[in-house]
Amino acid sequence: MRHLLLAFLAVPALAAAQTAVPESETFNAKFQATYIWQTKPAFKAAYSGVNSLSPRAEKSYSFTSTAYLGLRLATNTELYFNPEVVQGVPMSGLTGLGGLSNAELQKTAGANLLLYRARLFVRQTWNVGDDRVAVASDANQLAGLRSNNRLVLTAGNLAVSDIFDANAYAHDPRTQFMNWSFLTHGAYDFAADSRGYSIGAALEYYTGDWAFRAGRFMMPRESNGLALDRGLGKRYGDQLELEKSYAIAGQPGKARLLVFRNQAVMGGFDDAIVAAAGGVPVVAPVRKLRSKKGWGVNLEQSLTDNAGAFVRLAKNDGASEAYAFAEIDQSLSFGVQVKGASWGRAQDTLGIAYAQNGLSSSHQAFLAAGGNGFFVGDGRLNYRPESIVEGYYSIGLGFLQRSAVSLGAQFIRNPAYNADRGPVKVFSLRLHTEF
């Protein structure tokens, strides 16, 4: 791990001095590096299966570094390219939990540094109306002017979560909560390859306090696989989102309603149980073209100038296997984030959140009969909803702009929905810098 820490510390120690935002930026380059180390003590387990979280003590780490390169092709046309490197070793081969403990650990992570293209996309904006507001230079955002009333088309290689189900307090494991349950709706099986990215397009319309989004993206060729299915006419992930901005007692908030529909060659739980005829069910032999539907409600609310809260609630039909995200059919999460200005530490952040994940009755029966999903499978099941409490304290590094060291802890009851195992404790150390 020494070379990872050296790589992290090798990031330039001093960011360039802040300058006034240019009216229209032609090119920008932003960078980030994040290292997360986690450990869990041993815990009690009445039994373990193929996809169980090991009851023994374990350690894990992940390292990611990303370059965000932006180029203005025309006045309202922007091109973005994000090369990324990743390295990591998960606990128990990244199995044994509905809400996995580190959202930076990808399904293709390994002990060797891997370089790949994370994003390559074009953003076209059509401004509607004469008003213009300044947009600051940031990662995948060129500084310039845009209208509050606009139509935006984004197309290419990117993450569906870049556009849909955003949340100011629970969306980025590099700076906020680390568990997969807080990255997005746990029950949102959004289209993605095993690294979390896809290819497709989304159209957004902003008018006043409202925003509407629609997008279609490629599903993986097989469950949680790396190769994407190019047949967007027959196999796809569709999503629609309606967003409303508002204010309560002068504090801003947003409400979002998301619906999604995936169509892919998936295995159904009921079909697998019937085909097994009393034996151990397997989804692979019963895969066929199926649809998975779901919905989610997302609320974020500023409470004071230094504190905010969020709530998410989501559900999918739970009839077929987890195909691109987590093994979760029903999800509830909520939490708060507080900036340290309240106690004289303006660069610090404290966050605490709770998540509860659940399974459909078909999914429960499949696991209870000894079936294995992509992430979970203890050989049998004493079903209870999986609950997660996560807290973190992020210490801003005054000598480095936008850099922090975070300490975190997670308490997970009924790991993989099994009351016969756990509870599990996970402790985290995170180093993050961006410039």
N, C-alpha and C positions, 0 to 999 in steps of 0.2 A: 504493500500500500504506500510505501515511501514515495515511489515515483508519482503516484496520484497527487499526494500532498505537494510535492515539488512543482508539478504541473499547475496546480491551483495557485500556488504562491508566485509562480512565474508570470501570472497575469500582471500587466503593468500596475505598479503601486499607486501611481498618481493619474487620475483622469484629467483630461484637458479642461482648462478653466471654462466655466459656463459663459456663453455669449448670448446675445439677444437672438431670439428665434427669427431666422430669415423668412421673408415673405413667401418665397417659393424655393424649396430645397431641390436641387437636381439629383444629388446622390448622398447617401449616408451609409455608415457602417457602424453597427452596434455589436457587442459581444457579451456573452454570459458564460460563467463556469459554475457548476454546482457539484459538491461532493456530499453525499449522505452516508453516514455509518450508523448501523443499527445492531442492537443485540437483544436477545430475549433469554431469560432464565428458563430452566426446565419447568415443565408444568405436568399436571396429572392427566392421564388419558387411560380410559378403561380398555381401549383397543385402538389400533391404527390401520389404515388401509393404504392403497396405492398412492392416493393423492392427499394424504393427511399431512398436516403440519407436524413436523417431528416434535415429540415431547421432550427431546433433549435440548440443552442450551445450544444456541446458535448465534452466529454473527453474519452480517451482510453489509455490502457497500454498493454504492453506485457513483459513477462520475459521468457528467455530461458537459460538453462545451459546444456552444453554438455561435455561428457568425450570422448576423442579420444584415444582408446587403440589399439596399434599395436603389432603384434607378428610375427617374422620371422619363418616360418615353415621349410623352406629350403633356400638354397642360393638365389634363385630368386622367392621364393613363400612367400607371406605375407598375414596375416589374420588381419582384422580390425573390431572392435566392438565399436559402439557409443551409449551408453545409453543417453537419453536426457529427461529433464523435461521441461514442458511448462506451462505457465499460462497467461491468458490475457482476456481482455474485449474489444471488438471492438466497433467502432462507428456504430450505426444503424444496428447491427447484421451482420456486414461485407457485407453490400449491398450498392448499390447506386452509384458505380463507375466502369468504365472499368479498370482503373489503380488504384487499392486500395492503400491507403496511407502508409501502414505498411506491408512490406513483411515478417515480423517476426510473424504476426498474422495468425495462421492457421485456417482452417475451423472448426476444432474441439476444438479450444481454449475455456477455461472456467475460472471461478473465482477460481477454486481449482487447485493446482499443480497436474500435470499428468505426470507420469513416463512411458516411453515406449522405445522400441528399434528403434532407427532411422536408423542405418546401421549395417549390418553384412555381410561382403563380403570378397572374396579372390582375390588377384591380383597376376597373374603369368606373369613374364617377361622372354622373350627369347632374349638375346643380340645377335646382328648380327655384327660381326666385332670385332676387338681387342681394339678399343679406349674405354676409360673409363673416366667418369667425376663424380665428387663428388656430391652427393645429400644430402642436409642438413636435419636434423631431424625436422619434422613439424607435424601438425595435419594430420592424415591418410597418413603419409609418413615416413618410416624408413630411417635413414641415411645410406648411403652406396655408392656403385659405380654402374653406369649403362652406357650403350653405347648410343650414339646419334642415332644409327641405331638399332631399337629394335621392337619387337612385344609384345604387352601387352594385356592380357585377364583379364577383371574384371567381376566377376560374383557374384550375391547374392542380398542382400537388400541394396539399396542405392538410391540416387537421380539422375535422368537422367542428371540434370544440373551440377552434379559433374564432368561429362565427356564432355558433349556437350555444345556448345555456351559459352565457358569461355571468360572472358574479364577482363583485368587487372584493368580497371577503373570503371566498372559497373557490378557487379556480386554478391556482398555480402552486404545485408542490415544491417549487424552487424557492418560494418566499412565504408561502402560507401553510395550510395543513397538508400533511404528507400522505395520508391514507387515500386509497383509490375512491373511497366513499364520498370524499369531499371535492374531488376533481371535477365532477359533474354529477348528474343524477346517477345513482348506482344502477338503477333499472333501465338506463338509457343505453341500449346495445348499439351505439352509433358505429357507422361504417368506418373501418380502419384496418390497416394491416397490423402485423404483430409489433410494429414500432409505434403505432398510434396515428398513422397518417393515411390519407387516401387521395384519390384523384376525382375531381368533379367540379361542380359549379354551384354558386349560391347567388341569389338576387335579393337585395335588401332595399326597402323603401322607407325613408324617414320623412315624417311630416309632423311638425310641432312636437307634441309629447308622445307621439306614437311611432312605432317601428314594426315593419312586417318583413319576415325572412322566409325564403323557400329555397331548398337545395336538394340536389341529387348527387350521391357519391358512390364510388365503387366499393363493393363488399370484397373480402378476401375470397379466393377460390375455394378454400376449405376453412373450417373453424379455426380462428385465431392464427391463420397462416400469413406468410409474408407476401406471397404473390397475390396481386389483385385481379379480380375477374373483370375483363374489359367489356363484357356483354351488358352494358348499361340499359339496354332496352328490355331485358328480361330479368336481370339480377342486379339489385341496387339497394341503397339506403336512402329513403326520402324523409325529409323533415320540414315541418312548418312551425314558425314561431311568431307569436304576437307579443309585443312589448309595450308597456305603458309607463312613462315617467311621471312622477307626482311629487308632492311635498306634504309632509305632516309636521305641523308646528315649525315651519321654516326649514326642516331638514329633508333633503332629497331622498327619494326611494325609487325602486323600479319593480314592476311585476311582469313576469313572463309566463306565457302558456305555450308549451311545446307538445306537438304530436309527431310521432314518427312511425314509419312502416318500412321494414326490411323484407326483401324478397331474395332468397338464396336457397341452395340445396342444403337443407338442414335435416337433422334427425329429430323425430318427435318422441317425447317421453312415453306417451300412451302406446304408440305403435311398438316401441322397443320392449315394453313390458309384455304386450300380447305376443310378440314374436319369440320372446324368451320362454314362454310356456312354463313358467314357474322357476326357470333358471335365472342366471344373472343377466339383466338386460344390457344391451349395447346399442348405441345410436347409429353407428356406422352402417349396418346393413339396412336400415330403414330410412336412410336419407333420400329425400326427394325435394322438388321445388315447393317451398312453403313460404308463408308470410308470417312475420312477427310484428305485432302492433303494440304501441305503448303511448303514454302521455306523461307529462311532468309539469309541475307548477314551481316556480322559482321566485322568491321574494328577497329583496335586499333593501335595508333601511338604515340610513345614517341616524344615529341616536343623538350624538353631539358632534362637535367639530373634531373630536378625537376618538370616537367609538361608533361602531356599526354592528348590525346583526343580519343574519340570513336564515332562511328556511327553504328547504326543498322537499317536495313530495312527488313520487313517481311510481308508475306501475307498468309492466308489460304483460302480455297474455300468458307467459310462462309455459307455453305448450311445447316449445322446442329448445334445443341446446343453445347455450351462450355462444354467440358466433364471432363477436369482434371485441367485446369489452369484458366486464366482470360477470361472474356467475351469481347474479342478483335479479330477482323478479319483481320485488317490491322494495322501495327504499324511502326512508325518512331521514333527513338530517337538518340540524340547526346549530347555530353557534354565534359567538360574538368575537369581535376583534377590537382591541383597545390600543391606541398609540400611547407611547410613553411620555408624551408631553405633560400628562396629568401628574406625573411624579418627577418631572425635571429631566426626562430622558427622551427627548423629542425623536431620536432616531430608533428607539426600541419599539417593539410590538409584542403584545400578549394576545394569544388566541386560545379559545377553548370551545370544543364542539362535541356534539353527540350524533351518532348515526345508528339507525336500526335497519337491518337488511333482512328480507324474507324470501321464501320460495313459494311457488304455486303448489297445489296439492299433487299435481302430476309429477312435478320435479321432486317433491318429497318422497313419493312412492318409488320413483326411479332409484334414488339414492338409498332408500331403506332396503330395497331388494338387492343391493350390492353394486349398483351401477356406478360408473365413474364419469363425471363431467370433465371439462378441460382443466379446471382448477380444484375441484373438490371431489371427494369420494373416500369415505372412511371405512367402506365395506358394509356398514349398516348405519342406522340413523335413529337417534332419539331426538326428534325435531324440536328445536326452539329457535326463535329469531336470533340472529347474530347481532349483538350490540357492541358499539365501539365508542369509547370516550377518548378524545385526543386533546392534548394541550401542548402549546409550544411558547417559548419566550425567545424572541429574536433580538439580539444585541447589535445595534448599528455600530459600525466601525467609523468613527469620526474622521480618521485619516484617509479613509477610502470612500469615495462617493458611491452610494447605492450598493454597499457591501455589508454583510452581516454574518454573525455566528449565531446559530439557533440551537437551543436545547429542547428536546421534546419527549413526550411519553404517551403511550397508547395503552388502554386497558380494554381487552377484547373478551367478551363473555360469549360462550357457545360458539367457538370457532367452527366455521363451515356448517353452522346451524345445528351443532351437535351438543346436547347437554351432557353427554358422557365424556366430554373432553374440555380441558381448560379450567379456569380462565387463563388467558395469555397476557403477559406484559411485554411491551416493546419499548426500548429506550433509544433515542436518536440524537445524533450530533450532525448538524448541517453547516456547511461553509458555502457561502454564495457571494459572487461578485458580478457586476455588470457595468459596462462603460460604453 
